[in-house]
């Protein structure tokens, strides 16, 4: 079975994510719901204005239903609750990007 590879980049906040997406080909954003400088919904809406193909998975330790409903209503693809297992995250990534099995990642700082 052929492996699929992903490159992972890290930014510090929502504003940096918007700038990064403007300068790089990005297929998926994994973000925390709570970000400095700009919340996940505002960052998502700004990124989607020019990059409609980008998919977003939001992670959180909060289980407040009104907050998760707000996140889903904004159009974010998935929410994953902390703590989670690596296998669960990889499964959600594969589902979100519509790929199957053997996802390998390279982390770039």
C-alpha positions in Angstrom: 0.0 0.0 0.0 1.4 3.4 -1.0 1.9 6.0 1.8 0.5 9.5 1.5 2.7 12.3 2.9 1.8 15.5 4.6 3.9 18.5 5.6 3.0 20.2 8.8 3.8 23.8 9.4 3.3 25.7 12.7 2.1 29.3 13.2 1.4 31.1 16.5 -2.0 32.7 16.0 -4.9 33.3 13.6 -3.4 36.3 11.9 -0.2 34.3 11.1 -2.4 31.5 9.8 -4.1 33.9 7.4 -0.8 35.3 6.2 0.7 31.8 5.8 -2.3 30.5 3.8 -1.8 33.5 1.5 1.8 32.5 0.7 1.6 28.7 0.7 -0.5 25.9 -0.7 -2.4 24.6 2.3 -5.0 21.8 2.2 -5.8 21.5 5.9 -5.6 23.6 9.0 -5.5 22.0 12.4 -6.2 24.7 15.0 -7.2 25.2 18.5 -10.6 26.9 19.1 -8.9 29.4 21.4 -6.2 31.3 19.5 -4.4 34.5 20.4 -5.2 37.7 18.4 -8.1 36.2 16.4 -10.7 33.5 17.2 -11.0 30.4 15.1 -14.3 31.5 13.4 -12.9 34.9 12.3 -9.7 33.4 11.1 -11.6 30.7 9.2 -13.9 33.2 7.5 -11.0 35.3 6.4 -9.0 32.4 5.0 -12.1 31.0 3.2 -12.6 34.3 1.4 -9.6 33.5 -0.9 -8.9 29.8 -0.2 -12.2 28.0 -0.4 -10.6 24.6 -0.8 -8.9 24.6 2.6 -10.4 22.2 5.2 -10.3 23.0 8.9 -10.2 20.7 12.0 -10.7 22.6 15.3 -9.4 21.0 18.5 -10.6 21.9 22.0 -10.8 20.7 25.6 -14.1 22.5 26.0 -17.3 20.5 25.6 -19.8 23.4 25.7 -22.5 22.4 23.2 -23.3 26.0 22.3 -19.7 26.7 21.4 -19.3 23.5 19.3 -22.6 24.3 17.6 -21.3 27.8 16.8 -18.1 26.3 15.3 -20.0 23.8 13.2 -22.4 26.6 12.0 -19.4 28.6 10.8 -18.6 25.7 8.4 -15.5 24.2 10.1 -15.2 20.7 8.9 -14.6 18.8 12.2 -14.1 19.3 15.9 -11.9 16.9 17.8 -11.9 16.9 21.6 -8.8 16.8 23.7 -7.3 14.6 24.9 -7.3 12.5 21.8 -5.3 9.6 20.4 -3.0 10.1 17.4 -5.0 7.4 15.6 -8.2 9.3 16.0 -6.6 12.5 14.7 -5.2 10.7 11.7 -8.5 9.1 11.0 -10.3 12.5 11.0 -7.6 14.0 8.8 -8.0 11.2 6.3 -11.8 11.6 6.4 -11.6 15.4 6.0 -9.2 15.2 3.0 -11.0 12.1 1.6 -7.9 9.9 1.6 -7.5 6.4 2.9 -4.8 4.8 5.1 -1.1 5.1 5.8 -0.9 8.9 6.2 2.7 9.8 7.0 3.7 13.3 8.2 6.8 15.5 8.1 6.9 18.3 10.7 8.6 21.5 9.6 9.3 24.3 12.0 
